[in-house]
Amino acid sequence: MIARAKGDSARAAAAFSAARTILEQRLAVKPEDARTLAVLAQVDAGLGRKELAIQEAKHAVDLMPVSKDIYDGALVLEGLAQVYTWTNEPDRAIELLQKLVAMPGYTNYARLKLHPMWNPLRSDPRFEKIVNSLAPKDQSK
């Protein structure tokens, strides 16, 4: 992700390819692991494999829905939002983020404000509104 954020597409592709090999090995042992599948989807999105990435991320969400596990379910749902972000599907990403910030868990102000995985959404006023809604309130008043 660092190479991607720096615009070093060759290094990012090499890192994503190496990560993909490791994730495939993990999935060979435990093929229905939602968290691993969600990360694989993010890697495939980073490699430009849009349809495969979306399919994998949706499968991860099906395996670990929020109704089954609020924390891990939200984690894989955020993975799908990131896949949508990286595959130029901002409307779908924003829609999921709006749901995620309404539930307890993983998605928070600092993560959305600072993590480079959300950079493709930074110019979207809907994303800014989500981030601003999570900003810490001034307690000195």
Secondary structure, DSSP 8 states (H G I E B T S, - for coil): -HHHHHT-HHHHHHHHHHHHHHHHHHHHHSTT-HHHHHHHHHHHHHTT-HHHHHHHHHHHHHHS-TTT-HHHHHHHHHHHHHHHHHTT-HHHHHHHHHHHTTSSSS--HHHHHH-GGGGGGTT-HHHHHHHHHHS---TT-
